[in-house]
Amino acid sequence: FTLGVKQIIVAVNKMDSTEPKFSEDRFNEIRKEVAAYVKKVGYNPTTVPIIPISGFNGDNMLEKSDKMGWWKKQKIERKNGSYEYETLLEVLDNIDPPTRPVNKPLRLPLQDVYKI
């Protein structure tokens, strides 16, 4: 894993500014390039959700957008089960929470020391 990051989500933003707007072909082109990069950095592309969104309009963020009729439910297979998603919220809801070492002392990062 890269720097301890075990799970990632890829949200392809600005789908409202593609030509034509909300283009499936453009999304698939970006998805292909991103999946290759994700694999190169050490992640399994089949376990990384890649979702088209438009943050400005809120498309596919909380609810499925009517403007992207081509976008269907996607399925992610993981070691501890699988899930389906259509929106960014559904992907965020299905992130595995990290395991915490509860039997060890609490560690807090120190950013700066001030002398008063």
Backbone bond lengths (Angstrom), bond angles and torsions (degrees), N, CA, C in turn:
res aa  C-N    CA-C-N  psi(-1)  N-CA   C-N-CA  omega(-1)  CA-C   N-CA-C  phi
1 F - - - 1.446 - - 1.521 109.55 -
2 T 1.295 115.91 146.99 1.455 121.48 -177.72 1.518 110.11 -82.77
3 L 1.312 116.72 114.04 1.467 123.82 178.39 1.529 112.76 52.46
4 G 1.312 117.85 33.85 1.456 121.60 178.02 1.514 114.68 82.74
5 V 1.321 118.54 0.89 1.469 121.49 179.22 1.523 107.72 -81.74
6 K 1.328 116.26 117.00 1.461 120.22 -175.21 1.525 113.04 -98.84
7 Q 1.325 117.11 -23.64 1.462 120.65 -178.17 1.525 109.26 -133.54
8 I 1.325 115.91 137.95 1.463 119.55 174.95 1.526 109.30 -134.02
9 I 1.320 113.87 155.82 1.467 122.70 176.05 1.519 106.11 -127.09
10 V 1.323 116.72 135.95 1.463 120.69 176.80 1.521 107.74 -111.80
11 A 1.338 116.34 117.56 1.462 122.04 176.08 1.519 107.40 -108.56
12 V 1.329 117.04 116.43 1.466 122.00 179.13 1.526 106.65 -86.45
13 N 1.334 115.30 101.91 1.463 121.77 -174.57 1.533 110.52 -87.21
14 K 1.313 115.67 173.01 1.471 124.66 177.46 1.526 112.94 63.17
15 M 1.312 117.17 34.85 1.465 120.31 176.86 1.528 110.91 -67.38
16 D 1.343 117.42 -17.91 1.464 120.73 177.93 1.527 111.96 -78.00
17 S 1.338 118.10 -10.63 1.467 118.94 -179.58 1.524 112.80 -110.06
18 T 1.338 118.13 14.34 1.459 119.98 174.67 1.529 108.35 -79.04
19 E 1.291 115.89 167.65 1.472 119.46 179.61 1.514 108.64 -120.86
20 P 1.300 122.58 112.36 1.467 128.05 -5.80 1.526 110.73 -69.86
21 K 1.320 115.71 166.30 1.460 120.43 -177.79 1.526 110.99 -59.38
22 F 1.359 115.01 140.28 1.470 123.23 178.22 1.532 111.66 55.81
23 S 1.326 116.41 45.70 1.460 122.43 -175.07 1.533 112.13 -76.60
24 E 1.321 116.10 125.78 1.460 121.66 177.19 1.527 110.79 -68.22
25 D 1.330 117.34 -38.54 1.466 120.84 -179.75 1.529 111.42 -62.07
26 R 1.321 116.16 -43.19 1.474 120.36 179.24 1.530 110.05 -64.96
27 F 1.331 117.88 -41.47 1.462 120.82 178.37 1.527 110.94 -62.38
28 N 1.325 117.22 -43.88 1.466 120.40 -179.73 1.524 111.51 -64.39
29 E 1.333 116.58 -35.44 1.464 121.08 176.76 1.535 110.34 -63.91
30 I 1.320 116.19 -46.03 1.469 121.19 179.24 1.525 109.94 -66.64
31 R 1.312 117.30 -41.69 1.470 121.93 179.91 1.535 110.69 -58.82
32 K 1.326 115.84 -42.56 1.467 120.64 -179.46 1.534 111.02 -62.97
33 E 1.335 116.80 -45.53 1.463 121.37 179.90 1.528 111.32 -65.91
34 V 1.316 116.79 -43.23 1.467 120.78 -178.41 1.525 110.49 -67.57
35 A 1.323 117.77 -40.05 1.468 121.10 179.21 1.536 110.26 -61.93
36 A 1.338 117.05 -39.32 1.464 120.31 177.66 1.528 110.59 -64.95
37 Y 1.331 116.79 -40.95 1.463 120.71 179.46 1.528 111.24 -67.69
38 V 1.328 116.37 -41.93 1.464 121.55 179.35 1.527 110.09 -60.53
39 K 1.315 116.45 -39.86 1.466 120.83 178.48 1.528 110.68 -67.18
40 K 1.337 115.79 -39.72 1.456 120.77 -178.67 1.534 111.86 -63.90
41 V 1.350 116.69 -35.14 1.461 119.81 -179.47 1.520 113.06 -81.35
42 G 1.328 117.64 -8.77 1.455 119.01 172.86 1.511 116.80 117.23
43 Y 1.317 118.74 6.62 1.461 121.49 178.52 1.524 110.03 -100.57
44 N 1.306 116.05 158.12 1.458 121.66 174.96 1.529 107.68 -87.03
45 P 1.336 119.40 114.42 1.469 120.91 -175.84 1.529 114.15 -61.40
46 T 1.326 117.99 -22.67 1.468 119.07 179.63 1.528 112.32 -75.17
47 T 1.336 117.58 -15.68 1.468 120.11 178.52 1.524 112.39 -103.00
48 V 1.338 116.95 2.86 1.469 121.48 179.88 1.527 108.96 -104.04
49 P 1.335 117.95 113.24 1.464 118.81 177.93 1.531 111.62 -71.76
50 I 1.326 115.91 131.36 1.468 122.40 176.44 1.525 106.07 -119.13
51 I 1.329 116.29 118.44 1.463 120.53 -171.87 1.524 111.15 -129.19
52 P 1.342 117.75 136.01 1.473 120.17 176.92 1.525 110.25 -83.27
53 I 1.335 116.66 130.91 1.469 120.12 178.13 1.521 109.72 -137.35
54 S 1.302 114.66 165.76 1.455 121.91 167.92 1.521 105.87 -131.24
55 G 1.316 116.02 101.02 1.455 120.89 -176.68 1.516 112.77 -64.29
56 F 1.335 117.01 -33.66 1.468 120.96 -178.25 1.523 110.78 -65.56
57 N 1.347 116.13 -42.46 1.465 120.68 -178.92 1.526 112.71 -94.75
58 G 1.325 117.62 -13.09 1.459 120.96 -178.74 1.522 113.55 79.97
59 D 1.328 117.80 20.06 1.462 120.83 -178.91 1.523 110.86 -74.44
60 N 1.332 116.51 132.07 1.469 125.41 179.03 1.525 112.87 61.34
61 M 1.307 116.93 23.17 1.463 118.40 177.81 1.527 109.85 -96.62
62 L 1.311 117.01 -60.04 1.467 120.58 177.92 1.521 111.51 -102.67
63 E 1.325 115.82 -34.89 1.467 121.43 -179.97 1.528 108.83 -132.21
64 K 1.321 115.64 154.16 1.463 120.40 178.58 1.524 109.86 -64.89
65 S 1.319 115.65 138.20 1.462 121.49 -177.63 1.522 111.17 -86.42
66 D 1.333 115.90 140.90 1.462 120.95 174.21 1.533 110.75 -73.78
67 K 1.336 116.53 -23.68 1.460 120.99 -175.72 1.522 112.37 -74.89
68 M 1.349 116.85 -18.06 1.459 120.69 178.28 1.526 108.86 -114.91
69 G 1.323 115.08 66.54 1.463 120.66 -178.70 1.515 113.06 -63.92
70 W 1.316 116.74 -22.67 1.459 121.59 179.65 1.522 112.40 -74.79
71 W 1.340 118.40 -17.66 1.462 121.73 -177.54 1.528 109.77 -80.70
72 K 1.326 116.26 117.25 1.466 122.90 -179.26 1.523 109.50 -112.15
73 K 1.319 116.03 168.90 1.466 120.87 177.54 1.519 109.98 -57.53
74 Q 1.314 115.79 136.38 1.453 122.80 177.60 1.519 108.29 -111.65
75 K 1.335 116.28 154.30 1.457 120.52 -178.49 1.525 109.38 -120.60
76 I 1.324 115.70 136.16 1.460 122.90 177.29 1.522 108.02 -117.14
77 E 1.329 115.91 127.34 1.471 122.01 176.41 1.524 108.30 -100.98
78 R 1.332 114.91 129.19 1.461 120.35 176.14 1.520 109.30 -127.68
79 K 1.333 116.32 171.73 1.462 120.42 179.21 1.527 111.62 -61.41
80 N 1.317 115.89 -39.17 1.467 120.40 -175.86 1.528 112.86 -97.89
81 G 1.312 118.26 23.91 1.460 121.17 177.47 1.512 111.88 129.33
82 S 1.311 115.45 -176.01 1.461 119.94 -179.87 1.523 109.03 -133.98
83 Y 1.325 115.53 164.79 1.464 120.62 176.10 1.517 109.54 -151.11
84 E 1.321 114.79 158.86 1.468 121.73 176.15 1.517 108.49 -112.27
85 Y 1.329 115.08 148.87 1.459 119.37 -179.78 1.515 110.38 -144.81
86 E 1.318 114.55 151.98 1.466 122.82 174.31 1.517 111.10 -128.93
87 T 1.341 116.63 -25.73 1.461 121.15 -176.28 1.524 110.05 -125.30
88 L 1.306 115.79 165.64 1.456 121.67 178.29 1.531 110.48 -64.35
89 L 1.305 117.05 -37.14 1.468 120.74 178.97 1.524 111.24 -61.54
90 E 1.327 117.88 -40.97 1.464 120.99 178.89 1.525 111.18 -64.78
91 V 1.325 117.30 -36.07 1.465 120.81 177.99 1.527 109.59 -67.37
92 L 1.331 116.49 -45.50 1.465 119.98 -179.85 1.527 111.81 -63.52
93 D 1.333 116.61 -35.44 1.467 120.50 178.66 1.520 112.55 -66.68
94 N 1.327 118.01 -22.02 1.461 121.69 -175.53 1.523 113.87 -102.20
95 I 1.327 117.56 13.90 1.463 120.14 175.42 1.524 108.07 -72.15
96 D 1.340 116.13 135.98 1.458 120.30 175.78 1.524 109.06 -73.03
97 P 1.331 117.73 127.93 1.470 118.42 177.00 1.525 110.04 -69.30
98 P 1.328 117.34 144.19 1.459 119.53 -178.86 1.534 111.13 -70.34
99 T 1.321 115.81 151.66 1.461 119.51 176.32 1.518 108.46 -82.05
100 R 1.291 115.76 135.46 1.463 121.73 -178.39 1.527 109.63 -105.26
101 P 1.310 118.00 135.91 1.460 119.86 176.26 1.538 110.21 -78.82
102 V 1.311 117.18 86.77 1.467 121.61 -174.13 1.526 112.80 -74.28
103 N 1.331 118.62 -16.39 1.457 120.46 -179.33 1.528 112.60 -91.32
104 K 1.322 117.49 6.46 1.462 122.01 179.20 1.528 109.73 -111.94
105 P 1.346 117.48 161.22 1.474 119.15 179.31 1.530 112.19 -66.29
106 L 1.325 115.72 153.21 1.463 121.94 178.89 1.524 109.58 -70.54
107 R 1.329 115.92 133.68 1.459 121.29 178.06 1.517 109.44 -118.42
108 L 1.316 116.07 129.03 1.458 121.57 178.42 1.521 109.18 -118.11
109 P 1.326 117.65 136.70 1.472 118.70 178.23 1.526 111.05 -73.38
110 L 1.311 116.37 142.51 1.456 122.51 178.11 1.520 108.08 -105.67
111 Q 1.332 116.53 122.09 1.453 119.63 -176.20 1.522 112.14 -93.92
112 D 1.305 117.17 -44.34 1.461 119.79 -176.15 1.519 109.22 -156.94
113 V 1.339 116.33 156.31 1.459 122.00 177.94 1.526 107.59 -119.12
114 Y 1.327 116.21 129.46 1.456 121.90 179.59 1.517 109.76 -111.60
115 K 1.331 117.69 138.31 1.457 122.30 174.24 1.515 107.72 -104.77
116 I 1.304 114.82 122.18 1.480 119.17 -176.60 1.510 109.48 -106.61
